[in-house]
Structure formats: C-alpha cells, structure tokens
Amino acid sequence: MASVYRALAEAEQTELDAPADDDLPRRPVRVRIRRPGEPLTAEESELRERLVAQRAELDAAELEEVGQ
C-alpha cells in the first residue's frame, strides 16, 4: 500500500515540476449540481450557449463533409 502512495506522490510531483503549457487547472474544479427547475446562473447560461454553438458548428462541418 505504501508503494501506491509513493507512486501517486511521485506522479503529482512530476506533474508540478512540468512546465504548464496551458491555462487549465491541474485538478478538477468542484461544481454544484443543480436541482430540476432551478434557474441557470449567468455563467451556466453562457456555457450552455457556447456548447450549443459548438454543436451547431460540428453538425454543419459533418453535413459539409458528407455533402462532398
């Protein structure tokens, strides 16, 4: 069991020592799960709009690819 903890600690240290090539967080950010019927926050609404736009772009690209 100690070797598992040691391996995890080494992996985490290696990750911390590696240069960050992006602005992504190293660990997941905690989220709050909404209840059904609960209104979206401004951040959630913005995220939903971005995801819907991305999906539309992907669908359009697929249709264009199939049409060729």
Beta strands, then each sheet from edge to edge (+ up, - down):
end
